[in-house]
Amino acid sequence: MNIILASASPRRKEILENINVKFDIVKSDIDEVILEDELPPQVVMRLAFEKSMDVAKSNQESLVIGADTIVVFNNKVLGKPKDKEDARNTIRLLSGNTHEVITGISLINLSANKKIIDYVVSRVKFKDLSEYDINDYINTGESLDKAGAYGIQGYGSLLIEEIQGDYFNIVGLPISKLSDLVKKNFDINFFYGG
């Protein structure tokens, strides 16, 4: 079965490539809107489903993988910063605190009428950061296109004191959980390249 990743995320692409899964990329064109009164796990599962369904409609024989990742602090979703000052404020907020990173996963194969949706939560504790540390990080430019204003796989790793849970979830694709879901529901084993 052909596998399609419904995401243009270079991080998700790299995670799948690292385990030699054969897949194509077809970017979804949905508007990523958070609805009022939606709990964080509902947000990521709905958005992951919408992304995969958008792509699956044109690829009904394929297994389409959708994912969506958010950063949550004190029950508030922290999106991508609007500018450097917004990024700086977000990093200040996270400094010395623990937040959650939640990724929704959606697997759809329309020809088999299978739709699987799940999510993974990891917890990340930031170091107590000085203004100097925060400014140094913001000046790398890395924070501007990342939810929560940091990327753990780059310079953002220098901000982290501790993680609990799946590291790859924090990067954007909880590959172990994804592998389990694909194997259980579609009989595809990632150990053999998908």
C-alpha positions as CSV (number, residue, x, y, z in Angstrom):
1,M,0.0,0.0,0.0
2,N,1.3,3.4,-0.9
3,I,2.0,5.7,2.1
4,I,1.4,9.5,1.9
5,L,2.4,12.0,4.5
6,A,-0.1,14.9,4.4
7,S,2.5,17.4,5.6
8,A,5.2,19.6,4.2
9,S,7.0,19.6,7.6
10,P,10.7,18.9,7.0
11,R,10.9,17.5,10.5
12,R,8.1,14.9,9.9
13,K,9.7,14.0,6.6
14,E,13.1,13.5,8.2
15,I,11.7,11.2,11.0
16,L,10.1,8.9,8.4
17,E,13.2,8.9,6.2
18,N,15.4,8.0,9.2
19,I,13.6,4.6,9.4
20,N,13.6,4.1,5.6
21,V,9.8,4.3,5.2
22,K,8.9,4.7,1.5
23,F,6.3,7.5,1.3
24,D,5.2,10.4,-0.8
25,I,4.4,13.9,0.4
26,V,1.1,15.6,-0.5
27,K,0.6,18.8,1.4
28,S,-2.9,19.4,2.8
29,D,-4.5,22.8,2.1
30,I,-6.8,23.0,5.2
31,D,-7.1,26.1,7.3
32,E,-5.6,25.3,10.7
33,V,-8.2,27.0,13.0
34,I,-8.6,26.3,16.7
35,L,-12.3,26.2,17.6
36,E,-13.7,27.9,20.8
37,D,-14.0,25.5,23.8
38,E,-12.0,22.8,22.1
39,L,-9.7,20.9,24.4
40,P,-6.0,20.6,23.2
41,P,-6.2,16.8,22.4
42,Q,-9.4,17.5,20.4
43,V,-7.7,20.3,18.5
44,V,-4.8,18.1,17.3
45,M,-6.9,15.1,16.5
46,R,-9.3,17.1,14.5
47,L,-6.6,19.0,12.6
48,A,-4.7,15.8,11.9
49,F,-7.9,14.2,10.7
50,E,-8.8,17.2,8.5
51,K,-5.3,17.2,6.9
52,S,-5.3,13.4,6.2
53,M,-8.9,13.5,4.9
54,D,-8.1,16.4,2.6
55,V,-5.3,14.4,0.9
56,A,-7.1,11.0,1.1
57,K,-10.0,12.2,-1.0
58,S,-7.7,12.3,-4.0
59,N,-5.7,9.2,-2.9
60,Q,-8.3,6.7,-1.9
61,E,-6.1,3.6,-2.3
62,S,-3.2,5.1,-0.2
63,L,-2.6,5.1,3.5
64,V,-2.6,8.8,4.4
65,I,-0.9,10.0,7.5
66,G,-1.9,13.3,9.0
67,A,-0.3,15.0,12.1
68,D,-0.7,18.2,14.0
69,T,1.4,19.3,17.0
70,I,0.7,22.0,19.5
71,V,2.4,23.4,22.6
72,V,0.2,23.9,25.6
73,F,1.0,25.9,28.8
74,N,-1.6,26.4,31.6
75,N,-4.3,25.0,29.2
76,K,-3.5,27.7,26.6
77,V,-2.3,26.7,23.1
78,L,0.9,28.5,22.2
79,G,1.0,28.8,18.4
80,K,3.7,30.1,16.1
81,P,4.9,33.5,17.1
82,K,3.9,36.5,15.0
83,D,7.3,38.2,15.3
84,K,10.5,38.2,17.4
85,E,8.9,40.1,20.3
86,D,6.0,37.5,20.5
87,A,8.6,34.7,20.4
88,R,10.6,36.4,23.2
89,N,7.5,36.7,25.3
90,T,6.6,33.0,24.7
91,I,10.1,31.8,25.7
92,R,9.9,34.0,28.8
93,L,6.6,32.4,29.7
94,L,8.1,28.9,29.3
95,S,11.3,29.7,31.2
96,G,11.6,27.6,34.4
97,N,8.2,25.9,33.7
98,T,6.8,22.7,32.4
99,H,4.5,22.6,29.4
100,E,2.9,19.9,27.2
101,V,3.5,19.1,23.6
102,I,0.6,17.2,22.0
103,T,0.5,15.6,18.6
104,G,-2.6,14.2,17.0
105,I,-2.2,11.4,14.5
106,S,-4.7,10.4,11.8
107,L,-4.4,7.4,9.5
108,I,-6.9,7.1,6.6
109,N,-7.4,4.6,3.9
110,L,-10.7,5.4,2.2
111,S,-10.7,2.3,-0.1
112,A,-10.7,0.1,3.1
113,N,-12.9,2.6,4.9
114,K,-10.4,2.8,7.8
115,K,-9.9,6.0,9.8
116,I,-7.8,5.9,12.9
117,I,-7.2,8.9,15.2
118,D,-5.1,9.1,18.3
119,Y,-2.7,11.5,20.1
120,V,0.4,11.6,22.2
121,V,1.4,13.9,25.1
122,S,5.0,14.7,26.2
123,R,6.0,17.1,28.9
124,V,8.9,19.5,28.6
125,K,10.6,21.5,31.4
126,F,12.6,24.6,30.4
127,K,15.6,25.7,32.3
128,D,15.4,29.1,34.2
129,L,16.6,31.3,31.4
130,S,18.3,34.7,31.7
131,E,17.3,37.5,29.4
132,Y,20.7,37.0,27.7
133,D,19.8,33.3,27.0
134,I,16.4,34.2,25.7
135,N,17.8,36.9,23.4
136,D,20.6,34.6,22.1
137,Y,18.0,32.0,21.3
138,I,15.6,34.5,19.5
139,N,18.5,35.8,17.5
140,T,19.1,32.4,16.0
141,G,15.9,32.9,14.1
142,E,14.8,29.4,14.8
143,S,11.8,30.3,16.9
144,L,9.7,32.1,14.3
145,D,8.2,29.1,12.5
146,K,7.7,26.8,15.5
147,A,4.7,26.3,17.8
148,G,5.7,27.4,21.2
149,A,8.5,29.5,19.7
150,Y,11.2,26.8,19.9
151,G,12.4,23.7,18.1
152,I,13.8,21.0,20.4
153,Q,15.9,19.4,17.5
154,G,18.0,22.6,17.1
155,Y,19.2,25.4,19.3
156,G,16.0,24.9,21.3
157,S,17.6,21.8,22.8
158,L,19.8,24.2,24.9
159,L,16.7,25.6,26.6
160,I,15.5,22.2,27.9
161,E,16.1,20.8,31.4
162,E,14.0,17.7,31.1
163,I,11.5,15.8,29.0
164,Q,9.0,13.2,29.9
165,G,7.6,11.1,27.1
166,D,8.3,10.7,23.4
167,Y,11.1,13.0,22.1
168,F,9.9,12.5,18.5
169,N,6.4,13.7,19.6
170,I,8.1,17.0,20.6
171,V,9.8,17.2,17.2
172,G,6.4,16.7,15.5
173,L,5.8,13.0,14.8
174,P,5.6,10.3,17.5
175,I,7.1,7.6,15.4
176,S,6.8,4.7,17.9
177,K,3.1,5.3,18.4
178,L,2.6,5.8,14.6
179,S,4.4,2.6,13.9
180,D,2.2,0.7,16.4
181,L,-1.0,2.1,14.9
182,V,0.0,1.3,11.3
183,K,1.0,-2.2,12.2
184,K,-2.1,-2.9,14.2
185,N,-4.6,-1.4,11.8
186,F,-3.0,-1.7,8.4
187,D,-0.6,-4.7,8.9
188,I,2.4,-2.5,7.7
189,N,5.6,-3.0,9.5
190,F,8.0,0.0,9.5
191,F,10.9,-2.3,10.3
192,Y,10.7,-3.4,6.7
193,G,10.5,0.1,5.3
194,G,6.7,0.4,5.3
